Every structure is written in C-alpha cells, then in structure tokens.
Amino acid sequence: MLFILVHPNHGEHGHRQGLVQSRVALTKEFSMSPALLATMTILAVTVSLIVSALTGAAAALLARAEGATTAAALIRAGIAFGATLSLIAVLVTTVAGLLR
C-alpha cells in the first residue's frame, strides 16, 4: 500500500506539519472499536499458535522419519515451534511499527 501525501497549500505550511496532519486524519479514519481490536488480537494469536504448532509437528515427523529418537524429535519440534513463534512476533512488531 502506498500513500502519497500532498498538501493542498504547499507554500503555507511546512512539509512536516502537512505529514502530521495527514497522519492524524488517517488514524481518525481507520480507528477500530475495542471489541473489533480484541477479536482481531485473539484471532492473530490463535493463527500464530496453530502455524507454530504445525511447524513443530512437521519438524518432529521429519526427525522421526530421519531415524532420530523420540526425545531428539521432540527437541527439534520445540526448537521449530519457538523459532516460528519468534519470527511471527518479529513480523507483527515490524508491521505494527510501520503502521504507527
């Protein structure tokens, strides 16, 4: 998504003030109700956990197919689960920072 911010009276205000006014207008336009925000947060956490759990299960199955012991397969599953969850957390933090 690309926003091109053009101030109608370019000579009257500084560039920074026009961007701040545009950002305020965008946040007022796209504000969410608390119920919608809570629903979206719960949905995002649920999807993240499901994706991480599936990644861990796939890692465990691949490790067992490779001939690893059950303990080694569970360790690999835990590492894959944690890495996937961490990566999703970094992605969400980055996107949230860009949207601010």
Secondary structure, 3 states (H helix, E strand, C coil): CCCCCCCCCCCCCCHHHHHHHHHHHHHHHCCCCHHHHHHHHHHHHHHHHHHHHHHHHHHHHHHHHCCCCHHHHHHHHHHHHHHHHHHHHHHHHHHHHHHC
